[in-house]
Amino acid sequence: MDLVAGDAREIMLAIGIDDWAGLRDRGRFSGYLSLGGGMDPSWLDLFARAVREVAGSVAPGPFSEACSPLESLSERRMARLGERTVERVDRHWIDDVAVLPAELLDRVAARWIDLVEAYECHVEAEEKPVFRQICGDLADFCRRAGEAEDVLFAWSI
């Protein structure tokens, strides 16, 4: 699972040719975040819920509701790149995470872990610091993506 901020055509081209190093190039893309293969996309819904609960807010909404199919015909043709699916992430979701205060990150991560354990699976003690890291990485990515033309989510089952 990867989040990339920048020009959608350029992102699709880089993903299409497996140019993962290119996606990390801040000169080409304003943001890139690899969420790895061990996470389920539904966990991002739980992350958003943790943010809402900790911040006492109605935003961000579920991540799954913030993702939508690509719109243009050429984008749709490229949206299934092998085993990967690529979707556009709603700007509001990105903006809502970008304003998350840094002092809440530890509490959000702890709540996120609780939610994953309640709804998905047990989280081993050695995995818990990874949630804190990803929580901070998501907030940082969303801050960098603020000025980007597009934010795309590429994932595979």
N, C-alpha and C positions, 0 to 999 in steps of 0.2 A: 504494500500500500504506500502510495506516494502522493504528496500534495506539491503542486508546482504553481508558481505565480509568474505571469508574464503574458506574452502574446500566444494565444491559443494555437495558431498555426505552427509557430516555432516549437512550442511544447510538444505538439503532436508529431512533428518531424523528429525531434530528439527521441521521443519514446519509440517511434516507429523503427528507428535504426539502432535502438538500444544504446543511445549516447548518454549513459547515466552520469559520466563525468561532466558532460556538457550541461546537464540539468543543474549541476552544482555551481556553474559559472555565474557569479553575481553580475558580470557584465552583460550576460544574455537574459538572465531571469532574476527577478527581484527576490524570489524565495523558492527554496526546495526543502522538503522534509520527507525523509524516508521513515515510515512507521513500521517497517519490517514485515515479515511474513507471519509472525506469531500472534498478531492481533487480528481480531475479527472486526469488520466495519461497524458492526452494531455497538462495539465498545466506544465508538465516537459519539453515539447517542447517549451512552452512559456518562461520558465525559461532559457533554453539554448539560445533562441533568445535574451532575455534580456542581458545575459552575452556577447553574440557576439556584440550587439549594444553598450553596455557600454564600453566594452574593445576594441572595434574597431578591432575585430578579426573575422576569419572565423570559429573558433572553440569555443565551442563544437557544433557539429551538432545536429539536432533534437534528443531528447531522444528516440523517437519511432523508429528511424532508427538505434540506437545503441543497441537495444534489439533484441535478436534472440532466436529461440527455442533451447532448450537443445539438445545436439548432440547424446550422447550414448543412446542405447535402454533402459537401466535401468533408465537413467535420464528422457527420454521421458515418460516412464510409470508413473513416479512419478510427472511429470510436471503439471498434473491436479490433484491437491490435493483438493478434494471436489469442492468448488466454486472458489478456488484460481488457478490462472495461474502463473507459474514460468518461467522466461526467464533469459538468460545470458545477462549481460550488457558488451558492448565492452570496453576493457581496455582504448582505446583512449579517450572515453567520460569521464571516471573517471579521467584520467590524465589531461585532458583539464580543468575540473572543479577544480581539486586540486591546480592548479597554479593560480587560481583567487586571486588577491591581496586583503587582508582584507579591505583596504581602499576603495575598489569599492563596497563592499557588500551593503551599504545603497543605492547607485545609482542603482545597479542591482535589489534590492528588489523593489524600486520605479518604475522602468521600467517594472518589472514583473507584478506589480499590474496594471499598465496602460494597459498592453497587455491582462491580464485576463479580465479586464473591457471592453476592445474593442472587444474581440473575444468570451468570455464565459459568464460572468455574472458580476453584480455589486458587488463590495467588500465593505462591511460595514466598517466604521471607526474603530470599535473595532477589526476587523479581520486583519487590516493592519500590526500591530506589529507581528502577527503570520507569515506573509510572510517574514519579516526581520529575524525572528528566524529560519525559515525553510531554508532561503537562507544561513545563516551562518552554519546551521546544515549540509546542503548538501556539502558545501565546506569542513567542518571538516571531514565528513564521507569519502569524496573522498581522502583526505589526509591520513586518517587511512587505507583506502583500497588499497593504493598504492602498498604494498608488498603482498597483498592477492592473493591466487591462483585463486580465482573466485569472481565475484560479481554477485549476483542474485537479480532479482526484482520479488517480489511476490505481486500479486494484484488480486482483484476480483471486479466484476461489482456491 
